[in-house]
Amino acid sequence: MSLLKKSVLLVTLIIVADQVLKIWIKTHMALRESISIIGDRVLIHFTENPGMAFGIELFGSSGKLLLTLARVVFIGILAWFTWRQIRRKAPTGLVLGLSAMCAGALGNLIDCLFYGVIFSASTYTQVAQLFPAEGGYEAFGFGKVVDMLYFPVIQTTYPSWFPFNAGEPFTFFRPIFNLADAAITCSVFYLLIFQRSLFSKDEQIA
């Protein structure tokens, strides 16, 4: 299989898996609803992220629009760079790492562009509908990213000597994310860990 086909296959698999899970979550779960996978350590917990990482929002609608445009530009640059590496016959690991990052970014961009148009709003008591007769909950480009993977691996309490929240429950690793986020994070760590060998091989090829 050619390097281009491997890249396209990986991108397709990540996007399809990411979108299938997100659509299922949107059409089967109410906002903040949880499903236990492994006790209280591995959960499917439905949330929506209107902004960037960790739900940060800046400058209201204008900030959301700028964020979406920035994602489009970033994906365009990343896709061009990945294509350039394919044309140069760079190491397979480098190309697939870049491809996974691109796929993750595309997965979240799809949410931002289309989910506000094709879904009704998710609420704490009502499951969203796909292609509702009354239209979606937001305009094109203003959709919210669906997050659902939650791993509260360590649950403990703040020590009694702690200056605030002493004795209250504390959960380590609180972020809730999705498969697209996981693809981006794993690809970044992969490239950082193996960058020396990957880029040294790339330089030898060049």
ABEGO torsion letter per residue (X at the ends): XBAAAAAAAAAAAAAAAAAAAAAAAAAABBBGBBBBABEAABBBBBBBBABBBGGBBBGEAAAAAAAAAAAAAAAAAAAAAAAAAAAAGBBAAAAAAAAAAAAAAAAAAAAAAAAAAABBBBBAABBBBBGBAAEBABBBGABBBBBABBBBABBBBBBAABABGBGBBBBBGABBBBAAAAAAAAAAAAAAAAAAAAAAAAAAAX
